[in-house]
Amino acid sequence: MSNEQPNNPLHGVKLQEILERLEAELGWQEMAQQVSINCFKSDPSIKSSLKFLRKTPWAREKVEQLYLDTFHGFSWPTTPKK
C-alpha cells in the first residue's frame, strides 16, 4: 500500500498526528501566527482543531503545508493557472 504514493510525504499521516507534532514542536501560539485560525488562537485543543480542520479544506491545506515546511522542508509544486 505504501507504493501507491511514494513521493507524498503526507501519505499515511493522520491529521491528529500532524497537529500533535506541530503542537509539540511549535506550540499553539506559533501555530496561530503561521496559520491564522481561531481554533489555534482561542482555547486551543487537538479536539477542537480536528473538528474545524475536517470541515474546512482551505485551513487543512495550510496546516498540512506548515507540517511539511516544519518537518520536511517541502513545498508542493505550483501548477500554472490557465
C-alpha positions in Angstrom: 0.0 0.0 0.0 2.9 2.4 0.6 3.8 2.1 -3.1 0.7 3.9 -4.1 2.0 7.4 -3.2 5.8 7.0 -2.7 6.5 10.8 -3.2 3.7 12.1 -1.0 5.2 12.9 2.5 1.6 13.2 3.9 0.6 9.7 2.8 -0.3 7.6 5.9 0.0 10.5 8.3 -3.2 11.3 10.2 -4.4 14.8 10.8 -4.2 14.2 14.5 -0.6 13.2 14.2 0.1 16.3 12.2 -1.4 18.5 14.9 0.3 16.7 17.8 3.7 17.0 16.2 3.2 20.7 15.3 2.0 21.5 18.8 5.0 19.7 20.4 7.4 21.4 18.0 6.0 24.9 17.7 3.2 25.3 20.3 -0.2 26.8 19.8 1.0 30.4 19.7 3.4 29.9 16.9 0.9 27.8 15.0 -1.6 30.6 15.3 0.9 33.1 13.9 1.7 30.8 11.0 -1.9 29.8 10.3 -4.4 32.4 11.5 -7.4 30.4 12.6 -9.4 30.7 15.8 -9.1 27.1 16.9 -5.3 27.8 17.3 -5.8 31.2 19.0 -8.8 30.8 21.4 -8.6 28.0 23.9 -6.8 25.7 21.5 -7.0 21.9 21.7 -6.4 18.9 19.4 -10.1 18.0 19.5 -11.4 21.4 18.5 -8.7 21.8 15.8 -9.6 18.4 14.4 -13.3 19.2 14.2 -12.6 22.5 12.5 -10.0 21.3 10.0 -12.0 18.3 8.9 -14.8 20.7 7.9 -12.6 23.4 6.4 -10.4 22.3 3.5 -8.5 25.6 3.0 -7.4 25.6 6.6 -6.4 22.0 6.5 -4.2 22.6 3.4 -2.5 25.4 5.3 -1.8 23.2 8.3 -0.6 20.4 6.1 1.8 22.9 4.4 3.0 24.1 7.8 3.7 20.5 8.7 5.7 19.9 5.5 7.6 23.2 5.9 8.4 22.4 9.6 9.4 18.7 9.3 10.2 18.1 5.6 11.4 21.4 4.1 8.9 20.6 1.4 6.6 22.7 -0.8 4.1 21.4 -3.2 5.0 22.3 -6.8 2.7 25.1 -8.1 0.8 24.5 -11.3 0.3 27.4 -13.6 -3.3 28.6 -13.7 -4.9 28.7 -17.1 
